[in-house]
Amino acid sequence: MIHSRVHVSDLREHVGRTVTVCGWVNTLRLQRKMQFVIVRDSTGMVQVTHQRDDGPLEAQLEALTTESAVRITGRVVDAAQVKLGGLEIVPEQVEVLNRAATPLPIDEHTGLEQRLDWRFLDVRRRPATQLMFAVQTTLEQGMREYAYAQGATEMHTPKLMGTASESGAEVFKLGYFDRSAYLAQSPQFYKQMAISAGIEKVFEIGPVFRAERSFTSRHATEFTGVDVELAWIDSVEDVMVFEEQLLAHAIGKVAEAHGEAIREHFGVEVAVPAMPFPRITMAEAHEILRKGGWDPEGVKEDLDPEGERSISAHIKEATGHEFVFITHYPVSIRPFYHMRPADDQAVTLSFDLLWKGLEVTTGAQREHRYDVLLKQAAEKGMSPEPLQDYLNAFRYGCPPHGGLGMGLGRVLMVMLGLDSIREATFLFRGPNRLTP
């Protein structure tokens, strides 16, 4: 008789009945008189208890190895002494679906780099990591929900480009039939093209490639970007409002669905942030930081990681808020397509969003006037030829627009208090890692 599979988390409803559980052998305690097998599925763990009787079941259980994939059919019985849910399964049938080789290549003491070599095992063995992917799913769902409710159209832009986008630095070059192609560093140019195509609000979650030799805890050479572009805006403020509402909605979904589990596995409290988020200009940030002894030479135009952490700590102390928008970045450290205010040509109508000291987003109002774009590209020493397809989008009536690019892994990393983006990604890609 075939019994349909029951998840471990639902076993309490089946006490006294015979059920089938499918999962992995978590631990084996093979004693003189008893055999105990802890079986783990994606919802929890259950103890399988068998009294030795020299029968076929005894031999099957004896031959099991940790992490073998098994299907066990047996009776669910109340067992108050058992820590795992106060019940156990008395087996009637044991099937080994895939026996795990021994010894395992990683254990709980293995360092991160080696765990990444065996990421499938690492994820399988750690419920916290599985929870992280469930959180990612809910977070993306929440972001999409908000974007859809605002009338956004989800787009899928090319990741192969004929010319190096943006500055031309930090791109991966690859053979493309008889010529070269480049991997997109961002969907920036394409989502602006979609705005020019009359799509009022553009939304995309997709891969982004950056050829940076960065070995920090927050850089990856391939990551998932959340990109938004909004047409007919009045100012960059419209973009910041869209983002804080999108994040508040998505974080709310996560708190509702996984708040308790996150507290248990990560020791972190996920709470919906208050709106509006604090906003300060880069000039104000510099002033505050320099009073605290940051950049004593007064040479830094951008915020380094230490500056980002310090300004976030200052804002948290002053306002109680974990988020802060830093606005009005200098022209020198922003791309040519960022718009500049009429009354101050030295800064851009742009922002970064910091969450607990980590930059999770860059955004701006874009320059939509063709002649101004040409001039700003020339100032940056860029020749218009490779940019022609992009520039053409602004020659025939492109509306004012702005948008943002957010790193999904960074948002997860801060939300769950992870030490590295490597842990917020299924299979990490960095300068030294192209496998598995």
Secondary structure, 3 states (H helix, E strand, C coil): CCCCECCHHHHHHHCCCEEEEEEEEEEEEECCCEEEEEEEECCEEEEEEEECCCCHHHHHHHCCCCCCEEEEEEEEEECCCCCCCCEEEEEEEEEEEECCCCCCCCCCCCCHHHHHHCHHHHHHHCHHHHHHHHHHHHHHHHHHHHHHHCCCEECCCCCEECCCCCCCCCCCEEEECCEEEEECCCCHHHHHHHHHCCCCEEEEEEEEECCCCCCCCCCCCEEEEEEEEEECCCCHHHHHHHHHHHHHHHHHHHHHHHHHHHHHHHCCCCCCCCCCCCEEEHHHHHHHHHHCCCCCCCCCCCCCHHHHHHHHHHHHHHHCCCEEEEECCEHHHCCCCECCCCCCCCECCEEEEEECCEEEEEEEEECCCHHHHHHHHHHCCCCCCCCHHHHHCCCCCCCCEEEEEEEHHHHHHHHHCCCCHHHHCCCCCECCECCC
